[in-house]
Amino acid sequence: MEKLLAPILAILCILAFTPLASGAIVEVKIEGTINEGTYVTLENAMELAKERNADALLIVVNTPGGLVSSTEKIISLILNSEIPVLTYVPPGSFSASAGSLIVVSANVAGMANGTSIGAATPISVGVGEPRVGEKAVKYLASYAKAIAEKRGRNETAIERFVTEAYSASAKEAYRYGIIDVLADSKLEFLRKVDGMVVETSTGERVLNTKDAEIVVAEKPLKAKVLELLTSPELASILLIIGIYGLIFGLTSPGMGAEVLGAICLLLALFGLGIIGVNYMGILLILLGIAFLIAELLTPTYGVLGVASIVCIVLGTLMLYDEPLMPRDFYTSFPMLVGGIASGLGIIMTYAIVKVVQLRKMRKKVGAEALIGERGEVVIFSGGKGMAKVHGELWRIESEEELSRGDEIVVVGRDGLTLKVKKYEPRERAEERDG
């Protein structure tokens, strides 16, 4: 028995003093414009990291900016994480606007030489040149400063991201305490942060990242769908199609346009529920709809129709209040959406007005066109009979006594029965009345 205990104790001692093998690191990428799909992707990666009991969550960042609401949710997720969160901007990438705030919110932030960070000054989209929103500047500056304070970073420099559109190279960011590590590859970054002590929501953790297994978190289907629906460009197009489709369908039921319009409108409203909106834009769109309805009810030879198009286009351009989108968004968005809204507005307004006019004409032809027309009695007895009008046989009723061959004139209609009276030429009627 003693012979067996000796080797067992020796093995236990070796295991006790041998460092544990590194665990896993879950890696997730933030690429392109930040939106609700980005948040869902990160949330999914965080859940995977918890399931795998990962040593850290690594966020690889390459983004020009994005939606404020989604950015705030991502930062909240990072700041309240039980698992250490690392952010890294790899070679050939950059982190601007909303992306810069995400990078500095991590427990450990790293960048590769040749990359940059910053330029988070909020901008307002609308008609004309992009403008800096003062209220948004004050709010986001205090928000950025709070993140820096939480993570012990350079508060002044990070606040300048917002107030002065300050942008720093990777070396400057490292020198001024904006980030923690300079590394020219992801593996070098993980080697350098190995052994660092970080503060999570549950207390201090020692990073064990040097030889850890990297598990890549894929983008879920839900995130891909949300990326589309929360795109301001697509939401705008869906909104325009929904408005005109619904109006066209209501004026011409049975063609399915109202169903398509309702679906597009619901999808657009879902996206607008996440994207920041400007209430002036909403009011202009509603005014445009009112002008179009007024044009249909009281034709003004296109005056109100043109006013409707102008209001809807301007309302769409002013609809969004997203100050941290990529800078080129504020020039490309008005060109793309303004062009589509104008073209679709002109086509659909013309089509809706013409369809309503045709329906009115058809109604008149079907029910009223025979009034005033003349015909010839074929048979008549007891106040009722048949007459030929426009080459067709019609049932007729008259208070006068008529005979076969009499010429009659239609004075009214009740369903398929015409109300008639004996026709008298104008000269004879005037002589009789005189």
C-alpha positions in Angstrom: 0.0 0.0 0.0 2.8 2.4 0.9 4.5 1.6 -2.5 1.3 2.8 -4.2 0.9 6.0 -2.1 4.3 7.3 -2.9 3.8 7.7 -6.7 0.3 9.0 -6.2 1.5 11.7 -3.9 4.3 12.6 -6.3 1.8 13.0 -9.2 -0.4 15.2 -7.0 2.5 17.4 -6.1 3.5 17.8 -9.7 -0.1 18.8 -10.7 -0.3 21.2 -7.8 2.8 23.2 -8.8 2.3 23.0 -12.6 0.5 26.0 -14.2 -2.9 25.3 -15.5 -3.3 25.2 -19.3 -4.8 28.2 -20.8 -8.5 28.2 -21.4 -10.5 29.7 -24.3 -10.9 33.2 -25.6 -14.1 34.0 -27.6 -13.4 36.3 -30.5 -16.1 38.5 -32.2 -15.7 41.1 -34.9 -17.3 44.5 -35.2 -17.1 45.5 -38.8 -18.8 48.2 -40.8 -21.6 50.4 -39.5 -22.7 49.7 -35.9 -26.3 48.9 -35.6 -28.7 46.6 -33.7 -27.3 43.6 -35.6 -23.9 44.5 -34.1 -25.3 44.5 -30.6 -27.0 41.1 -31.1 -23.8 39.6 -32.5 -21.8 40.9 -29.5 -24.5 39.7 -27.1 -24.4 36.2 -28.7 -20.6 36.2 -28.3 -20.9 37.2 -24.6 -23.3 34.3 -24.0 -20.9 31.9 -25.8 -18.0 33.1 -23.6 -20.1 32.4 -20.5 -21.0 28.9 -21.7 -17.4 28.1 -22.5 -16.2 29.7 -19.2 -13.8 31.7 -21.4 -10.9 33.7 -19.9 -11.8 36.7 -22.0 -14.0 38.1 -24.8 -11.9 39.6 -27.6 -13.6 42.2 -29.8 -11.8 42.9 -33.1 -12.8 46.4 -34.2 -12.9 48.0 -37.7 -15.8 50.5 -37.9 -16.4 54.1 -39.0 -19.3 54.6 -36.5 -23.0 53.8 -36.2 -26.2 54.1 -34.3 -26.1 55.8 -30.9 -28.7 53.5 -29.2 -26.8 50.3 -30.4 -23.5 51.8 -29.3 -24.8 52.6 -25.8 -26.2 49.0 -25.5 -22.8 47.5 -26.6 -20.9 49.7 -24.1 -23.3 48.9 -21.3 -22.8 45.2 -22.1 -19.0 45.6 -21.9 -18.9 47.7 -18.7 -21.2 45.2 -16.9 -19.5 42.1 -18.1 -18.4 39.3 -15.7 -15.8 38.2 -18.3 -12.8 40.4 -19.1 -13.4 42.2 -22.4 -10.5 43.0 -24.7 -10.7 45.3 -27.8 -8.2 45.3 -30.6 -7.9 47.4 -33.8 -5.9 45.2 -36.2 -3.5 46.4 -39.0 -5.4 48.1 -41.9 -8.4 48.9 -39.7 -9.6 52.0 -37.8 -12.0 52.9 -35.1 -13.8 56.1 -35.5 -16.8 57.9 -34.0 -19.0 55.3 -32.1 -16.3 52.7 -32.6 -13.7 54.7 -30.7 -16.0 54.8 -27.6 -16.4 51.0 -27.8 -12.6 50.5 -27.9 -11.9 52.6 -24.8 -14.8 51.0 -22.9 -13.0 47.6 -22.7 -10.9 46.3 -19.8 -7.9 46.3 -22.0 -7.6 48.2 -25.3 -5.0 47.6 -28.0 -4.2 48.9 -31.5 -1.8 48.0 -34.2 0.7 50.5 -35.5 -0.7 52.5 -38.5 -4.3 52.5 -37.2 -6.2 55.4 -35.7 -8.9 56.2 -33.2 -11.2 59.1 -32.4 -13.2 61.7 -34.4 -16.5 61.2 -32.5 -18.0 64.7 -33.0 -21.8 64.3 -33.5 -23.3 65.4 -36.8 -26.9 66.1 -37.8 -28.2 64.8 -41.2 -30.7 66.9 -43.2 -31.0 69.3 -46.0 -27.7 71.1 -47.0 -24.3 70.6 -45.4 -24.0 68.3 -42.3 -24.2 70.2 -39.1 -22.7 69.7 -35.6 -25.4 69.3 -33.0 -24.5 71.2 -29.8 -26.9 69.3 -27.5 -25.5 66.0 -28.8 -21.9 67.2 -28.3 -22.5 68.0 -24.6 -24.2 64.7 -23.9 -21.7 62.5 -25.8 -18.7 64.4 -24.3 -19.9 63.7 -20.8 -20.7 60.1 -21.8 -17.2 59.6 -23.3 -15.6 61.2 -20.2 -17.5 58.9 -17.9 -16.3 55.8 -19.9 -12.7 57.0 -19.6 -13.1 57.6 -15.9 -14.5 54.1 -15.4 -11.6 52.5 -17.2 -8.9 54.9 -15.9 -8.0 56.3 -19.3 -7.0 59.8 -20.4 -10.3 61.7 -19.8 -9.2 64.9 -21.5 -8.1 63.2 -24.8 -11.2 61.0 -25.0 -13.5 63.9 -24.3 -11.8 65.7 -27.2 -12.9 62.9 -29.5 -16.3 64.4 -29.2 -15.7 68.1 -28.6 -12.9 68.7 -31.2 -13.2 65.6 -33.5 -9.7 64.7 -32.2 -8.2 61.7 -33.8 -5.0 59.9 -32.6 -2.7 57.4 -34.2 -2.0 54.2 -32.4 1.3 55.5 -31.1 -0.3 58.7 -29.9 -3.2 56.8 -28.3 -0.7 54.6 -26.4 1.5 57.5 -25.4 -1.4 59.6 -24.0 -3.0 56.7 -22.1 -6.0 56.2 -24.4 -5.2 52.6 -25.0 -3.1 50.0 -23.1 -1.2 48.0 -25.7 0.6 48.4 -29.0 0.7 45.1 -31.0 1.1 44.5 -34.7 -0.9 41.2 -34.6 -3.7 39.6 -32.6 -1.4 36.9 -31.2 1.1 39.6 -30.1 -1.7 41.5 -28.4 -2.8 38.4 -26.5 0.8 37.6 -25.4 1.3 41.2 -24.1 -1.9 41.3 -22.1 -1.3 37.8 -20.5 -1.0 38.1 -16.8 -2.7 41.6 -16.5 -5.1 42.1 -13.7 -8.4 43.6 -14.7 -11.6 44.7 -12.8 -14.8 43.0 -14.0 -18.3 43.4 -12.6 -17.6 40.4 -10.2 -14.2 41.5 -9.1 -10.6 41.2 -10.2 -9.5 38.7 -12.8 -6.0 37.7 -14.0 -5.8 37.4 -17.8 -4.6 34.0 -19.1 -4.4 34.6 -22.8 -0.9 33.7 -24.0 -1.6 30.2 -25.4 -5.4 30.2 -25.1 -7.7 28.5 -27.7 -9.5 31.1 -29.8 -13.2 30.4 -30.4 -14.7 32.6 -33.1 -18.3 33.6 -32.5 -20.3 33.6 -35.7 -22.9 36.2 -36.6 -26.4 34.8 -35.9 -29.3 35.0 -38.4 -31.2 37.4 -36.1 -28.3 39.8 -36.3 -28.1 39.7 -40.1 -31.9 40.5 -40.3 -31.5 43.4 -37.8 -28.6 44.8 -39.7 -30.9 45.2 -42.7 -33.9 46.5 -40.9 -32.0 49.1 -38.8 -30.1 50.5 -41.8 -31.4 54.1 -42.3 -31.2 53.8 -46.0 -33.4 50.6 -46.2 -35.8 51.9 -43.5 -36.3 55.1 -45.5 -37.0 53.2 -48.7 -39.4 50.8 -46.9 -41.2 53.8 -45.4 -41.7 55.5 -48.7 -42.9 52.3 -50.4 -45.2 51.6 -47.4 -46.8 55.0 -47.5 -47.5 55.1 -51.2 -48.3 51.4 -51.4 -50.9 51.7 -48.7 -52.5 54.8 -50.2 -52.5 53.2 -53.7 -54.0 50.0 -52.3 -56.8 51.9 -50.5 -57.7 53.8 -53.6 -57.5 50.6 -55.8 -58.4 47.7 -53.6 -58.0 44.1 -54.8 -54.5 44.6 -56.4 -52.5 43.7 -53.3 -50.7 47.0 -53.1 -52.2 47.7 -49.6 -50.8 44.4 -48.3 -47.3 45.2 -49.7 -47.6 48.7 -48.3 -48.6 47.5 -44.9 -45.8 45.0 -44.7 -43.2 47.6 -45.8 -44.6 50.2 -43.4 -44.4 47.8 -40.4 -40.8 46.8 -41.2 -39.9 50.5 -41.6 -41.5 51.4 -38.2 -39.6 48.5 -36.6 -36.4 50.0 -37.8 -37.4 53.5 -36.8 -38.1 52.2 -33.3 -34.4 51.6 -32.9 -33.0 54.4 -35.0 -33.0 57.9 -33.5 -35.6 60.0 -35.3 -36.3 63.8 -35.7 -39.9 64.7 -35.0 -39.8 67.5 -37.6 -39.2 64.9 -40.2 -42.2 62.8 -39.0 -44.4 65.9 -39.1 -43.4 66.8 -42.7 -44.1 63.2 -43.9 -47.6 63.3 -42.2 -48.2 66.7 -43.9 -47.2 65.2 -47.2 -49.7 62.4 -46.8 -52.4 64.9 -45.9 -51.6 67.0 -49.0 -51.9 63.8 -51.2 -55.3 62.9 -49.7 -56.5 66.5 -50.2 -55.4 66.2 -53.9 -57.5 63.1 -54.3 -60.6 64.6 -52.7 -60.4 68.1 -54.2 -58.4 68.0 -57.4 -56.1 71.1 -57.6 -54.5 70.3 -61.0 -51.4 68.9 -59.2 -50.6 71.7 -56.8 -51.2 69.7 -53.7 -49.7 66.7 -55.3 -46.4 68.5 -55.8 -46.6 69.9 -52.3 -47.1 66.3 -51.0 -43.9 65.1 -52.9 -41.8 68.0 -51.5 -43.0 67.4 -47.9 -42.4 63.6 -48.0 -38.9 64.0 -49.6 -37.9 66.7 -47.1 -39.4 64.8 -44.2 -37.4 61.6 -45.2 -34.1 63.6 -45.4 -34.7 65.2 -42.0 -36.1 62.0 -40.4 -33.0 60.6 -38.8 -31.2 62.0 -35.7 -28.1 59.8 -35.6 -24.9 61.8 -34.8 -22.3 59.1 -34.7 -22.8 57.5 -38.2 -19.8 57.4 -40.6 -19.1 60.8 -42.0 -19.8 59.9 -45.6 -23.3 58.8 -44.5 -24.3 62.5 -44.1 -23.6 63.1 -47.8 -24.4 59.7 -49.4 -27.7 59.3 -47.5 -29.4 62.6 -48.8 -28.3 61.8 -52.4 -29.5 58.1 -52.3 -32.7 58.5 -50.3 -33.6 61.9 -51.8 -33.3 60.6 -55.3 -35.3 57.5 -54.6 -38.0 59.4 -52.6 -38.3 62.0 -55.4 -38.6 59.5 -58.2 -40.9 57.2 -56.4 -43.0 60.1 -55.1 -43.5 61.5 -58.6 -44.4 58.1 -60.1 -46.7 57.0 -57.3 -48.5 60.3 -56.9 -49.2 60.5 -60.6 -50.4 56.8 -60.6 -52.6 57.3 -57.5 -54.2 60.5 -58.9 -54.8 58.9 -62.3 -56.3 55.8 -60.8 -58.7 57.8 -58.7 -59.7 59.9 -61.8 -60.3 56.7 -63.8 -62.4 55.2 -61.1 -64.6 58.3 -61.0 -64.9 58.2 -64.8 -65.9 54.5 -64.7 -68.4 55.2 -62.0 -70.0 57.9 -64.2 -70.0 55.6 -67.3 -71.5 52.7 -65.4 -74.3 54.6 -63.7 -74.9 58.1 -65.1 -73.8 58.1 -68.7 -77.3 57.0 -70.0 -79.1 59.9 -68.4 -80.1 62.3 -71.1 -79.7 59.7 -73.9 -82.6 59.0 -76.3 -84.1 55.7 -77.3 -87.1 54.0 -78.9 -89.9 52.1 -77.1 -90.2 48.4 -78.1 -93.1 47.5 -75.8 -94.9 49.3 -73.1 -97.8 48.5 -70.8 -99.0 49.5 -67.4 -96.2 52.0 -66.8 -93.5 49.4 -67.7 -91.9 48.1 -70.8 -88.7 47.7 -72.9 -86.8 50.2 -75.0 -83.7 50.2 -77.1 -81.1 52.6 -76.0 -77.6 52.7 -77.6 -78.6 49.5 -79.4 -79.3 47.7 -76.1 -82.6 46.6 -74.7 -83.4 48.1 -71.3 -86.3 47.7 -68.9 -88.1 51.1 -68.6 -90.6 52.8 -66.4 -92.5 55.9 -67.1 -95.4 57.9 -65.6 -96.5 58.8 -69.2 -98.4 56.5 -71.5 -96.0 55.3 -74.2 -96.5 53.3 -77.4 -94.3 51.2 -79.6 -92.0 53.4 -81.7 -92.2 56.4 -79.4 -88.9 58.2 -78.9 -88.0 58.6 -75.3 -85.3 60.2 -73.2 -83.6 58.7 -70.1 -84.2 60.9 -67.0 -83.0 58.5 -64.3 -81.9 55.0 -63.4 -82.8 52.5 -60.7 -80.5 49.5 -60.9 -81.1 47.9 -64.3 -84.3 49.9 -64.9 -84.3 53.2 -66.7 -86.7 56.0 -65.8 -87.9 57.6 -69.1 -90.3 60.1 -70.5 -91.4 60.9 -74.0 -88.9 62.9 -76.0 -90.0 66.3 -77.3 -87.7 68.4 -79.5 -86.7 71.7 -77.8 -88.7 73.8 -80.3 -91.9 71.9 -79.7 -91.4 72.0 -76.0 -91.0 75.8 -76.1 -94.1 76.2 -78.3 -96.1 74.1 -75.8 -94.9 76.0 -72.8 -95.5 79.3 -74.6 
